[in-house]
Amino acid sequence: MDLLSLPTLTYLSDNVTIVEKDEVKIVRVIHDKATAAIALHGAHVLSYIPAGKEDLIWMSSNTPFDGKAALRGGIPVCWPWFGKIAEPGHGFARISQWKLAEHRENEQGVVVVLELEESEETLAIWPYKFKTRLFVEVGDELKVTLEVNNTDEKAWTFSSALHTYLNVGDVAQITTTGMGAEYIDKLQDSKICQGDETLVLTDTIDRVYTMPESKITVTDPVLKRALLVENSGHNCAVLWNPWSQGSKAMADMPDDGYKTMFCVESTIHAPCLSAGQTLQPGEQYLLATTISAN
Ligand code: TA6
């Protein structure tokens, strides 16, 4: 995303401005360490470019910025559920309008905090009170933390994902390690499988890796870098690429879009709405992902 060309709508500081693309307001971060963009629609990180490097995040060139549809690419915040276990798919957080709560900056980088609470619309879909905050820390690395607070008088349960679309040179040439061996294969009726230590992609995958290591590494010979993904608060890592047939089936992705993206997701996976992470009234939970390149 060409952030510099978007005209400033609101100046907040030397490092943080608000810009707009079609119907979506975007927090633009420009700092010596990195530039980044975060849409208020969905609290969706759209771009993270460390100084002197290429974007670590992939964004679809034909996703609509209509302020209604989920954005294709970036880091969708899937909450209060992950996947198609209820409607809308991946939860309502990614299609909700978040508020910019705070921004701070120093020589190390910029922190942007977005906030979402229950509303008439969310209560009609999911009958619980909550407060979620997304902390986006932009510096030598990108750290995204979803803070989930139960502000209701009753307990509730959620699943979630920080559904990162990594930007790669050629998906057929990348190698991935650190995701662990065991995975649930969504393309084989959720069969439990054992994979190799190194993953090379030759076709679509949709896998829930149940025992990932602390760091997942995606080595990219085309962009001549390795992307490192470190997750916390998750119970698995979901790895996904739709390949050509999947790209063609999605109107918001170019037909060859699959070639330059690979999703490595910090996920709390659950088979149904009543399973996942339970929070008692007043309790808080943190799900995070940190992404860097070397
Ligand atoms: O995380 C993988 C996945 O759940 C896949 O099953 C695939 O459908 C993908 O997310 C994208 O989902 P979306 O609702 O954004 O089309």
Residues whose N, C-alpha, C, O or C-beta is under 5 A from the ligand:
A	BS01	TA6	G83 G89 D206 V238 W240
